[in-house]
Amino acid sequence: MITKLFGRKNVENKPKDPIAIYVNKMCEAAKNHSVMGEKIEEAVFSVVDTETTGLDLTKARVINIAAVKVQNFKIIDFYNTFINPEMVIPPESVKWHNITDEMVRDKPKVEEILPDFMKFVGSSVIVGHHINFDIKMINKELNSCFGCQLHNQWLDTMLIYSRAIIKKEDHLTLDHLFDVYNVKCNGRHTALGDALATAEVFTKMIFQANEHYNTIRELVDCQKSLLT
């Protein structure tokens, strides 16, 4: 882990803290790196998923985070870790993702894993289904630990499918896309299981979209568009 290079993990948000400096540089690098002109087949994507203690952004903590790297319509790498949220996981959340307090009790805290997560994601395009929630959760943890946030360009599989593929405004579930693209999800509602299956859907989706869209900018503009 990157944090081991700098000694203690339980860091404070201080300007001279080497871990905070590293993570802030990673965030700034993504901000300064424009991916908009990159061709879809050449761009690097990170399909990200989180599992949390709840859905309330003001109270929830991340307990499992995964990222699956995609390039040239292929899965090329993945990252996955469980996280000790330093709080009791509510029973209603356990019923959803089956992640218990015992499973995360001895896992690293979020400030320990964020440098490695940021190194993995780098300046890639972040992808997910309803990805805004995951980005907001990650930004909450980044801001709390290191005073920074993600600046990566993002794509939402729900928006890309509805606006680039079927040309119909619809709030489709991830399970619906699994059925459409004949993808089996092993480990549903685990971060890695969902991220791997979503990455498989995404590779098929952008291969399909690539007939009409050539660059990241075109996909971004498409997902921003209002269909009439």
C-alpha positions in Angstrom: 0.0 0.0 0.0 1.2 3.5 -0.8 0.4 4.7 2.7 3.0 2.4 4.1 5.7 4.5 2.4 4.8 7.4 4.7 4.4 5.6 8.1 1.3 6.1 10.1 -2.0 5.8 8.3 -4.3 7.8 10.6 -3.5 11.1 8.9 -4.8 14.6 9.5 -5.5 17.0 6.7 -2.3 19.0 7.0 -0.6 20.8 4.0 2.7 19.1 4.8 1.4 15.6 5.3 3.0 13.5 2.5 -0.1 11.3 2.1 -2.4 14.3 1.8 0.0 15.9 -0.7 0.1 12.7 -2.8 -3.7 12.3 -2.9 -4.2 16.0 -3.7 -1.7 15.7 -6.6 -3.6 12.8 -7.9 -6.9 14.7 -7.8 -5.3 17.7 -9.5 -3.7 15.6 -12.2 -7.1 14.2 -13.2 -8.5 17.8 -13.2 -5.7 19.0 -15.5 -5.8 16.0 -17.8 -8.4 16.4 -20.6 -9.9 13.1 -21.9 -12.6 14.7 -24.0 -10.7 14.3 -27.3 -9.7 10.7 -26.7 -11.1 8.1 -29.0 -13.5 5.6 -27.3 -11.3 2.6 -28.1 -8.1 4.3 -26.8 -9.5 5.9 -23.6 -9.0 4.2 -20.2 -12.2 3.7 -18.1 -12.6 2.8 -14.5 -15.9 1.2 -13.7 -16.5 2.0 -10.1 -18.9 0.6 -7.5 -19.2 1.2 -3.7 -21.1 -0.5 -1.0 -22.0 1.7 2.0 -23.5 1.6 5.4 -26.6 3.4 4.1 -28.0 5.8 1.5 -27.9 9.0 3.6 -24.9 10.9 2.3 -24.6 12.9 5.5 -24.2 9.7 7.6 -23.2 6.8 5.4 -19.6 5.4 5.1 -18.0 3.3 2.4 -17.4 -0.3 3.4 -16.4 -1.8 0.0 -15.0 -0.2 -3.1 -14.0 -1.7 -6.4 -12.8 -0.4 -9.7 -12.5 -2.3 -13.0 -10.2 -0.9 -15.7 -11.4 -1.1 -19.3 -9.5 -0.2 -22.5 -10.1 -1.1 -26.1 -13.4 -2.8 -25.2 -11.6 -5.2 -22.8 -11.3 -5.5 -19.0 -7.6 -5.2 -18.2 -7.3 -4.9 -14.4 -9.3 -4.5 -11.2 -9.0 -3.1 -7.7 -11.1 -4.2 -4.7 -11.0 -3.7 -0.9 -13.2 -3.8 2.1 -13.1 -0.9 4.6 -13.6 -0.6 8.3 -16.2 2.2 8.6 -15.6 2.7 12.3 -19.4 2.4 12.9 -22.0 -0.3 13.2 -23.4 -1.4 9.9 -27.2 -1.0 10.1 -29.2 -4.3 9.8 -31.2 -3.0 6.8 -27.9 -2.4 4.9 -26.6 -5.8 5.8 -29.7 -7.4 4.3 -28.9 -5.5 1.0 -25.2 -6.3 0.5 -24.6 -9.0 3.2 -21.5 -7.2 4.5 -21.4 -7.6 8.3 -19.4 -5.9 11.0 -17.3 -9.0 11.4 -16.3 -8.9 7.8 -14.8 -5.4 8.0 -13.7 -5.2 11.6 -10.0 -5.9 10.8 -10.0 -4.2 7.4 -8.1 -0.9 6.7 -9.7 2.4 7.4 -10.8 4.6 4.5 -7.8 6.9 4.7 -5.5 3.9 4.3 -7.0 2.8 1.0 -7.8 6.0 -0.7 -4.2 6.6 -2.0 -4.2 3.2 -3.6 -7.6 3.7 -5.0 -6.6 7.1 -6.5 -3.4 5.6 -8.0 -5.5 2.8 -9.6 -8.1 5.2 -11.1 -5.6 7.9 -12.0 -7.0 10.2 -14.7 -9.3 7.6 -16.3 -13.0 8.1 -17.1 -15.1 7.0 -14.2 -18.1 4.8 -15.1 -21.0 3.3 -13.2 -24.7 2.8 -13.1 -26.2 5.8 -11.3 -22.6 6.7 -10.7 -23.3 10.1 -9.1 -24.0 8.4 -5.7 -20.7 6.6 -5.8 -18.8 9.7 -6.7 -20.5 11.7 -3.9 -19.6 9.0 -1.4 -16.0 8.8 -2.5 -15.8 12.6 -2.5 -17.2 12.7 1.0 -14.4 10.4 2.2 -11.7 12.2 0.2 -12.7 15.6 1.5 -12.9 14.3 5.1 -9.5 12.6 4.9 -7.5 14.8 2.6 -9.5 17.9 1.7 -9.9 17.1 -2.0 -12.2 15.4 -4.4 -12.5 13.6 -7.7 -12.2 15.7 -10.9 -12.4 12.8 -13.4 -14.8 12.9 -16.3 -17.6 10.4 -15.7 -20.1 8.4 -17.7 -23.3 6.8 -16.5 -24.4 3.5 -18.0 -28.0 4.3 -17.5 -27.7 7.6 -19.4 -25.5 6.2 -22.2 -27.9 3.3 -22.8 -31.1 5.4 -22.8 -29.6 8.3 -24.8 -27.0 6.7 -27.1 -28.5 3.2 -27.6 -32.3 3.1 -27.4 -32.8 6.9 -27.8 -35.5 6.8 -25.2 -35.6 8.5 -21.8 -35.9 5.7 -19.2 -34.6 5.0 -15.7 -33.4 1.5 -16.3 -32.1 -0.7 -13.5 -28.7 -2.3 -13.6 -30.4 -5.8 -13.6 -32.3 -4.8 -16.8 -29.0 -4.0 -18.5 -27.6 -7.4 -17.4 -30.5 -9.0 -19.1 -30.2 -6.9 -22.3 -26.5 -7.7 -22.7 -26.7 -11.2 -21.4 -24.3 -10.6 -18.5 -24.2 -12.8 -15.4 -23.4 -11.0 -12.2 -21.5 -13.1 -9.7 -21.7 -11.4 -6.3 -24.6 -9.0 -6.8 -24.4 -6.1 -4.4 -20.8 -6.6 -3.7 -18.6 -3.8 -5.1 -16.4 -6.1 -7.2 -19.3 -8.3 -8.4 -21.3 -5.3 -9.5 -18.3 -3.5 -11.0 -17.1 -6.5 -13.0 -20.6 -7.2 -14.4 -21.1 -3.5 -15.1 -17.8 -3.3 -16.9 -18.8 -6.2 -19.1 -22.1 -4.4 -19.9 -20.2 -1.2 -20.5 -17.7 -2.8 -23.0 -20.6 -4.1 -25.0 -22.5 -0.9 -24.8 -19.6 1.4 -26.0 -18.7 -1.1 -28.7 -22.3 -0.7 -29.9 -22.3 3.1 -29.5 -19.0 3.4 -31.3 -20.8 3.0 -34.6 -22.1 6.6 -34.1 -19.9 8.1 -31.4 -16.1 8.3 -31.7 -14.8 10.3 -28.8 -15.4 10.8 -25.0 -16.7 14.3 -25.7 -19.4 12.8 -28.0 -20.5 10.4 -25.3 -20.5 13.1 -22.6 -22.5 15.4 -24.9 -24.9 12.6 -25.6 -25.5 11.7 -21.9 -26.2 15.4 -21.2 -28.7 15.7 -24.1 -32.4 16.0 -23.4 -34.3 13.7 -25.7 -37.5 15.0 -27.3 
